[in-house]
Amino acid sequence: MFTRPFGRGLWSVWTGRPIINLAVNAKAERRLGVRAVSVVTQTYYITSAFDVQLASSSQPRVWRYLMAWVGLIGILLLARRVHTFHDGGLLPPDGRFEFNARELWLYRVFDLEHVVWTYGADVRTRATTMGLGEPNCCTHCDAVGLHCICDDSLAQHNVERVRRGAAMVAAMGDMAEYVPMARRELFFWPLDFEQPKFAQGSVPAPHTGPLRVVHAPNHPQFKGSSYLAEAIEQLQAEGIAIELVRVERVPNDQALAIYRTADIVFDQCLIGFHGYFALEAMALGKPVMVFIRKPEYLLHPEECPMILITRDNIARVLREFAANPAKLSEIGSRSRNYMLRHYGLDAFAQRLANAYHEEGLLP
């Protein structure tokens, strides 16, 4: 192994795709006395709230590539631990959703503790997904091989070579189906309740007007958006006062402002696991409708107040709440309390500390 001039390294770096929770995870790890930081090459429109952004999408590709190498060199020299997803760190992937082989090799040469997480598309394959039963993420896919890694042999090869040098691998929910050797108990989508946007839940006003359903699909074909739209149209044809508000391609702060106006939030009815959007809505005190394939996909399922649905009963569930909207306030209150107990920084930091201890990764 290469001997670094600055010793074993003091930093823990969260990097890879600019997923919205990277900086929150790094902040939670700092609760353990670790010098943790989030580093991305560039950001999406959703958020730029990362500790270090090396470049921007408006800059030339060659500059972004150069800055990715600058960031990687800094990680190699200064970090003890690096967190990535299965499809890569700072350098561009070798192929579709494939971890850059040079970066993986450098992690091993510089003796970094490589912790690997999942976000969905980096591990989701078509055969395994279809094997989960109908409906699923592939049911209405409009571009096989584009949105996810899809190919089972390619995904298996990528997961195996990433795992070969990994100190720990973690997955949750349906993502664990594709990485069966991963730790499943970490539930690594925490929220920072110290931020003003989550410091207080929404205070429900006396209900007047139509029942407002808010839905924020990044990929409508995967979330079952058409089933929700059909259910809303059916209820409106019955004379029920209900409206659908879709939130798409807006920054996170603007999206949260719209979530606060919801009477009820619809996450998805196909994938079988909730998204980060659902957790944000619950943190605001909003009741969330979602299809969950297996109870073990949830953190403390016996406490979780999510409104469990299927693609076939959306209209019936919404009809019941439209007739008695007062029920939603109580579910929203339980939703926020559930999030405060299990998805705050301290709760995630404790899960992380336990895993580190079992894997021998504590500083």
C-alpha positions as CSV (number, residue, x, y, z in Angstrom):
1,M,0.0,0.0,0.0
2,F,1.0,3.6,-0.7
3,T,2.3,5.5,2.4
4,R,0.6,8.9,2.4
5,P,2.6,11.9,3.5
6,F,-0.1,13.0,5.8
7,G,-0.5,9.7,7.6
8,R,-3.6,7.5,7.8
9,G,-6.0,10.4,6.9
10,L,-8.4,12.3,9.0
11,W,-11.4,12.9,6.8
12,S,-14.5,11.0,5.8
13,V,-15.7,12.0,2.4
14,W,-19.2,11.4,1.0
15,T,-19.1,11.7,-2.8
16,G,-20.5,10.4,-6.1
17,R,-23.8,11.5,-7.6
18,P,-25.1,14.7,-6.0
19,I,-28.0,12.9,-4.2
20,I,-29.8,15.3,-2.0
21,N,-29.0,13.6,1.3
22,L,-25.2,13.4,0.9
23,A,-24.5,16.5,2.9
24,V,-27.0,15.5,5.6
25,N,-25.3,12.1,5.9
26,A,-22.0,13.8,6.3
27,K,-23.4,16.0,9.0
28,A,-24.7,13.0,10.9
29,E,-21.3,11.3,10.7
30,R,-19.8,14.4,12.3
31,R,-22.0,13.6,15.3
32,L,-19.5,10.7,15.8
33,G,-16.5,13.0,16.1
34,V,-15.5,12.3,12.5
35,R,-14.4,15.0,10.1
36,A,-17.0,14.3,7.5
37,V,-17.6,16.3,4.4
38,S,-19.7,16.0,1.2
39,V,-17.9,16.6,-2.1
40,V,-19.5,16.6,-5.6
41,T,-18.2,17.5,-9.0
42,Q,-21.4,19.3,-10.0
43,T,-25.0,19.5,-8.9
44,Y,-28.5,19.0,-10.2
45,Y,-31.2,21.7,-10.2
46,I,-32.7,20.1,-7.0
47,T,-30.0,21.4,-4.6
48,S,-26.5,22.7,-4.4
49,A,-26.3,22.3,-0.6
50,F,-23.0,20.3,-0.5
51,D,-19.9,21.1,1.5
52,V,-17.7,21.2,-1.6
53,Q,-18.7,21.6,-5.2
54,L,-15.7,21.3,-7.6
55,A,-17.3,22.5,-10.8
56,S,-20.6,23.4,-12.4
57,S,-22.6,22.0,-15.3
58,S,-22.1,25.2,-17.2
59,Q,-18.3,24.7,-17.4
60,P,-16.6,22.7,-20.2
61,R,-16.5,19.0,-19.8
62,V,-12.7,18.9,-19.8
63,W,-12.7,21.4,-16.9
64,R,-15.2,19.3,-14.9
65,Y,-13.0,16.2,-15.6
66,L,-9.9,18.0,-14.4
67,M,-11.6,19.2,-11.2
68,A,-12.8,15.7,-10.5
69,W,-9.2,14.5,-10.5
70,V,-8.2,17.4,-8.3
71,G,-10.9,16.4,-5.8
72,L,-9.9,12.7,-6.0
73,I,-6.3,13.5,-5.3
74,G,-7.4,15.5,-2.3
75,I,-9.4,12.5,-1.1
76,L,-6.5,10.1,-1.6
77,L,-4.1,12.3,0.3
78,L,-6.3,13.5,3.2
79,A,-9.1,11.0,3.7
80,R,-9.3,7.9,5.8
81,R,-12.8,6.9,4.5
82,V,-14.7,7.5,1.3
83,H,-18.5,6.9,0.8
84,T,-19.8,6.4,-2.7
85,F,-22.7,4.8,-4.5
86,H,-22.3,1.6,-6.7
87,D,-21.9,3.6,-9.9
88,G,-19.0,5.7,-9.0
89,G,-17.2,8.4,-7.0
90,L,-15.8,11.6,-8.5
91,L,-14.5,10.3,-11.8
92,P,-16.8,9.6,-14.8
93,P,-18.0,6.0,-15.0
94,D,-16.3,3.5,-17.3
95,G,-19.7,2.7,-18.8
96,R,-23.3,3.0,-18.0
97,F,-23.6,2.9,-14.2
98,E,-20.1,1.3,-13.9
99,F,-17.7,2.4,-11.3
100,N,-14.5,3.9,-12.7
101,A,-11.9,1.1,-12.4
102,R,-9.0,3.6,-11.9
103,E,-10.7,5.2,-9.0
104,L,-11.5,1.9,-7.4
105,W,-7.9,0.8,-7.8
106,L,-6.6,4.1,-6.3
107,Y,-8.9,3.6,-3.2
108,R,-7.2,0.2,-2.6
109,V,-3.7,1.4,-3.3
110,F,-4.2,4.3,-0.8
111,D,-5.8,2.0,1.7
112,L,-9.1,4.0,2.0
113,E,-12.0,2.5,3.9
114,H,-14.6,2.4,1.1
115,V,-18.2,2.4,2.2
116,V,-20.7,1.8,-0.6
117,W,-24.3,2.8,-0.5
118,T,-27.2,2.5,-3.0
119,Y,-29.7,5.0,-4.4
120,G,-31.7,2.7,-6.7
121,A,-30.7,3.0,-10.4
122,D,-27.1,2.1,-9.6
123,V,-28.2,-1.5,-8.7
124,R,-31.7,-2.0,-10.1
125,T,-31.9,-4.8,-12.7
126,R,-34.8,-5.8,-14.9
127,A,-34.9,-9.5,-14.3
128,T,-34.7,-9.1,-10.5
129,T,-37.3,-6.3,-10.6
130,M,-39.7,-8.3,-12.7
131,G,-39.2,-11.3,-10.3
132,L,-40.6,-9.2,-7.4
133,G,-44.1,-9.4,-9.0
134,E,-46.5,-6.9,-10.4
135,P,-46.5,-4.0,-10.2
136,N,-42.9,-3.0,-10.2
137,C,-40.5,-0.4,-11.4
138,C,-40.3,-1.9,-14.8
139,T,-44.0,-2.2,-15.4
140,H,-44.2,1.0,-17.5
141,C,-40.6,1.6,-18.2
142,D,-40.2,3.6,-21.5
143,A,-36.5,3.2,-22.0
144,V,-35.0,-0.1,-20.9
145,G,-31.3,0.3,-20.2
146,L,-31.4,4.0,-19.8
147,H,-32.8,4.9,-16.4
148,C,-31.2,2.0,-14.4
149,I,-28.2,-0.4,-14.9
150,C,-30.9,-2.9,-15.9
151,D,-28.6,-5.7,-17.2
152,D,-28.2,-8.4,-14.6
153,S,-24.8,-9.6,-15.7
154,L,-23.4,-6.1,-16.0
155,A,-24.8,-5.2,-12.6
156,Q,-23.5,-8.4,-11.0
157,H,-20.0,-7.7,-12.4
158,N,-20.1,-4.1,-11.2
159,V,-21.3,-5.0,-7.7
160,E,-18.7,-7.7,-7.3
161,R,-15.8,-5.6,-8.3
162,V,-17.0,-2.7,-6.1
163,R,-17.6,-5.0,-3.1
164,R,-14.1,-6.6,-3.5
165,G,-12.4,-3.6,-2.0
166,A,-15.3,-2.3,0.2
167,A,-15.1,-2.0,3.9
168,M,-18.9,-2.0,4.2
169,V,-21.9,-2.2,1.8
170,A,-25.3,-0.9,2.7
171,A,-28.8,-1.0,1.1
172,M,-32.4,-0.5,2.2
173,G,-35.9,-1.2,1.1
174,D,-36.2,-2.7,-2.4
175,M,-32.6,-1.8,-3.1
176,A,-31.5,-4.7,-0.8
177,E,-33.1,-7.1,-3.3
178,Y,-30.2,-6.3,-5.7
179,V,-27.4,-6.3,-3.2
180,P,-28.2,-9.3,-0.9
181,M,-24.9,-9.2,0.9
182,A,-25.5,-5.5,2.1
183,R,-26.3,-4.3,5.6
184,R,-30.1,-3.5,5.6
185,E,-30.6,-1.8,8.9
186,L,-29.0,1.6,8.3
187,F,-31.9,3.4,6.6
188,F,-29.6,6.1,5.4
189,W,-32.0,8.9,4.3
190,P,-31.9,11.1,7.4
191,L,-33.3,14.6,7.6
192,D,-31.7,17.6,9.4
193,F,-34.4,18.9,11.7
194,E,-32.0,21.7,12.7
195,Q,-32.6,23.3,9.3
196,P,-35.4,25.9,9.3
197,K,-37.3,24.1,6.6
198,F,-37.8,21.1,8.9
199,A,-37.6,22.7,12.3
200,Q,-41.4,22.8,12.6
201,G,-44.1,20.8,11.0
202,S,-47.0,22.3,9.1
203,V,-49.9,23.4,11.2
204,P,-53.1,22.1,9.5
205,A,-55.7,24.8,9.0
206,P,-59.5,24.0,9.2
207,H,-60.2,22.3,6.0
208,T,-62.0,24.2,3.3
209,G,-62.0,23.8,-0.4
210,P,-61.0,20.7,-2.4
211,L,-58.9,18.0,-1.0
212,R,-55.4,18.8,-2.2
213,V,-53.2,15.9,-3.3
214,V,-49.5,16.7,-3.9
215,H,-47.4,14.4,-6.0
216,A,-43.7,15.0,-7.0
217,P,-42.6,12.4,-9.6
218,N,-39.1,12.6,-10.9
219,H,-40.0,9.8,-13.3
220,P,-43.8,9.6,-13.6
221,Q,-43.7,6.2,-15.4
222,F,-42.0,4.6,-12.4
223,K,-44.2,6.3,-9.7
224,G,-47.6,5.3,-11.2
225,S,-48.6,9.0,-11.8
226,S,-51.1,7.9,-14.5
227,Y,-53.0,5.8,-11.9
228,L,-53.2,8.7,-9.6
229,A,-54.4,11.0,-12.3
230,E,-57.1,8.5,-13.4
231,A,-58.3,8.2,-9.8
232,I,-58.5,12.0,-9.3
233,E,-60.5,12.3,-12.6
234,Q,-62.8,9.6,-11.5
235,L,-63.5,11.3,-8.1
236,Q,-64.0,14.7,-9.8
237,A,-66.5,13.1,-12.2
238,E,-68.4,11.8,-9.1
239,G,-68.6,15.4,-7.8
240,I,-66.0,15.1,-5.1
241,A,-64.0,18.3,-4.5
242,I,-60.4,17.2,-5.0
243,E,-57.4,18.5,-6.9
244,L,-54.0,17.2,-7.9
245,V,-50.8,19.3,-7.7
246,R,-47.7,17.9,-9.4
247,V,-44.3,19.2,-8.4
248,E,-41.7,18.6,-11.1
249,R,-38.2,20.0,-11.9
250,V,-38.1,22.7,-9.2
251,P,-35.5,23.3,-6.5
252,N,-36.0,21.5,-3.3
253,D,-36.8,24.6,-1.2
254,Q,-39.6,25.5,-3.7
255,A,-40.9,22.0,-3.7
256,L,-41.1,21.9,0.1
257,A,-43.1,25.1,0.1
258,I,-45.7,23.3,-2.1
259,Y,-45.6,20.2,0.0
260,R,-46.7,22.3,3.0
261,T,-49.9,23.2,1.1
262,A,-50.9,19.5,0.8
263,D,-53.8,17.8,2.6
264,I,-52.3,14.4,1.5
265,V,-49.2,13.4,-0.4
266,F,-48.9,10.6,-3.0
267,D,-45.5,9.0,-3.4
268,Q,-45.8,6.0,-5.7
269,C,-47.9,2.9,-6.4
270,L,-45.5,0.7,-8.5
271,I,-42.0,0.5,-7.1
272,G,-42.9,-0.9,-3.7
273,F,-40.7,1.4,-1.6
274,H,-40.9,5.0,-0.6
275,G,-38.7,7.8,-1.8
276,Y,-36.9,10.6,0.0
277,F,-39.8,12.8,-1.1
278,A,-42.1,10.8,1.1
279,L,-39.8,11.3,4.1
280,E,-39.6,15.0,3.5
281,A,-43.4,15.3,3.4
282,M,-43.8,13.2,6.6
283,A,-41.2,15.5,8.3
284,L,-43.5,18.4,7.5
285,G,-46.4,16.6,9.1
286,K,-48.1,15.4,6.0
287,P,-49.8,12.0,5.6
288,V,-48.3,10.0,2.7
289,M,-49.9,7.4,0.4
290,V,-47.5,4.8,-0.8
291,F,-47.2,1.2,-2.1
292,I,-44.9,-0.9,0.1
293,R,-44.1,-4.4,-1.2
294,K,-42.8,-5.9,2.1
295,P,-43.1,-4.7,5.7
296,E,-39.4,-5.2,6.2
297,Y,-38.7,-2.5,3.7
298,L,-39.7,0.0,6.4
299,L,-37.9,1.2,9.5
300,H,-40.0,0.1,12.5
301,P,-43.0,-0.9,10.3
302,E,-45.2,-1.3,13.4
303,E,-44.9,2.4,14.1
304,C,-44.8,3.7,10.5
305,P,-48.0,5.7,9.8
306,M,-47.7,5.6,6.0
307,I,-51.1,5.1,4.3
308,L,-50.5,1.8,2.4
309,I,-52.1,1.6,-1.0
310,T,-52.1,-0.4,-4.2
311,R,-52.6,1.0,-7.8
312,D,-56.1,-0.4,-7.7
313,N,-57.5,1.3,-4.6
314,I,-56.3,4.9,-4.9
315,A,-59.7,6.2,-5.7
316,R,-61.3,4.4,-2.8
317,V,-58.7,5.6,-0.3
318,L,-58.9,9.2,-1.5
319,R,-62.7,9.1,-1.5
320,E,-62.7,8.1,2.2
321,F,-60.4,10.9,3.2
322,A,-62.4,13.4,1.1
323,A,-65.4,12.5,3.2
324,N,-63.5,12.8,6.5
325,P,-60.5,15.0,6.0
326,A,-60.1,15.4,9.8
327,K,-58.4,12.0,9.9
328,L,-55.5,13.4,7.9
329,S,-54.3,15.8,10.7
330,E,-53.9,12.9,13.1
331,I,-51.9,10.8,10.6
332,G,-49.8,13.9,9.7
333,S,-48.9,14.4,13.4
334,R,-47.9,10.8,13.8
335,S,-45.9,11.0,10.6
336,R,-43.8,13.9,11.9
337,N,-43.3,12.2,15.3
338,Y,-42.1,9.0,13.5
339,M,-39.6,11.0,11.5
340,L,-38.3,12.8,14.6
341,R,-37.8,9.5,16.4
342,H,-36.2,7.5,13.6
343,Y,-34.8,9.8,10.8
344,G,-33.1,12.6,12.6
345,L,-29.3,13.1,12.5
346,D,-28.8,11.5,15.9
347,A,-30.9,8.4,15.1
348,F,-29.0,7.8,11.9
349,A,-25.6,8.6,13.5
350,Q,-26.4,5.9,16.1
351,R,-27.2,3.3,13.4
352,L,-24.0,4.3,11.6
353,A,-21.9,4.0,14.8
354,N,-23.3,0.5,15.5
355,A,-22.5,-0.6,12.0
356,Y,-19.0,0.9,12.1
357,H,-18.4,-0.9,15.4
358,E,-19.4,-4.3,14.0
359,E,-17.3,-3.8,10.9
360,G,-14.3,-2.5,12.8
361,L,-14.4,0.9,11.2
362,L,-14.6,3.2,14.2
363,P,-11.8,5.8,14.3
